[in-house]
Amino acid sequence: MCGIWALFGGGENVAEQCSCAQKIAHRGPDCFRLESVRHFDRCVLGFHRLCINDGEHGMQPMRIRKYPHLWLCCNGEIYNHKQLRDQFGFDCETECDCEIILHLYERGGVQFAAEQLDGVFAFVLLDTNRRQVCFARDTFGVRPLFSLKEGNNVLAVCSEVKGLIGMIKKPQNGGAKPTIKAFPPGCYEVCDMSDGGRATPKEHGRFHAIGDMPKYNVMAKPSTTSLRIHLPVTKNQNHLDMIRLLLEAAVQKRLMSERRVGCLLSGGLDSSLIAALLTKNAAKAGITYPIQTYSIGMEGSPDIAAARKVAKHIGSEHHEVTMTRREVLGAIDEIIYCLESYDILSVRASMGNYLLARYIKRETDSVVIYSGEGSDELTWGYINFKKAPTLEAADAEGRRLLEELYLYDVLRSDRNTAAHGLEVRVPFLDHAFTSYYLSLAPELRRSRGGVEKFLLREAFSGTGLLPEDILWRPKEGFSDGTSPADNPLHLLIRDFVQNKVTDEMMENATKRFSVNPPQSKEVYYYRQVFERHYPGRADLIPAYWSPKWTGSKDPCARTYANYKNNDI
């Protein structure tokens, strides 16, 4: 996890514009470099580094002796960099995983390079020979990238929106305000560079789509085709075996780190599986220290009790953090600034995430943090999926939620950890695992007997990896599980904002906020805070995250009818 910032053909006060790069210093607390590219006027590349691999040689912008015309800034981890080096016979100069991108680009261009990468990444690659700059972002958008555009020109890019705010004081020639947009996941773009450093797009394309098998070598092709296995398997291996094998492989490959590894643990199915697989495989990877796990909640939180049971079962060094009403409400402003969103569910879920990440940074030495994010969208984990009218509708909704992860849960996961100089890793969004899982028939992936994620639970049932009651524990939203049932978080916040947003303010909400007007006082309050930090940037999210087929206006699962019976 690092921070990218780049300027292409800046204004008259380049030094002032470059100061914006410091707004994302939290993403890379270990070192910082700001470098002017002499081949173009007012072209600057900036990089904040969180050192995870090859501490001596991995600083960026990266240049290597073999290709001095290439400049690379990459925020990411490339898990198959050693395999690619051997496959193509590349002579790499460092042990940094990102160096492989330079060799792949020179071999076949940016699309070819991106297609070969098993990992998460967002990168800027400047080619002074071809006078072009290239961008690419991983399939699910696990690593962020935003662009600032004026007309058709890319003025700047950054890992977070805050590093682009204030870059342009006044539009050129009285034109429209420059736009800030998230770079789309699974895509690449090539821009021509002018002598003045301006970047003009000339090619944009998709190198990988969710559900498609990647083009690099993987352990298994989808179930609808013949299997290509690189790990020991039995002749009678079925889909349950493959789910276990591929998820464990996803955890194993993400152990690539020279810094201490830990895991978020809510006590729910997803984080518990990842924590258990992590502790199981840590010693095999040469890790000698105990794996730390972390949970957070208020007094009476069901998550705290469940996480404690999991930690005891897997033998982790467990940390419990108790959050108070005062801490939650006092952190709302900084959470929204960190998050760069006013989406109601994202803000609520960030309250526990943000405070827990802050604890990890202050009280432990873990830097690489595993998480169970992405499973709910992939495995139809939200309980509203049980009300889907057809399996086809459920499948379509699951894929839509996966495609929008970068706007909501993946965004939340990245910002809350990055704000405290931590790197999050998400095995459930592994290319091979997600592609295989989505290739299975919807009939296999549906809930059974009122139990969501039945297939995933069934795959690990009876293995002893987790206690069976944890494995079959009903879905509890993170913002729900961190608070007690008799005093849920969403009601606590509702009471807090009641006197801060008047009825008159709500009556005029549509006039004041034409984009995504708030429908509740809670959202209105969040929107006010957001506008203070990011004025006029409400279009950063297309809509509020909202579940289908529930009949509830609030995304909190505890507001659904018959929630206690887990049957909506």
Disulfide bonds with the S-S distance in Angstrom:
none
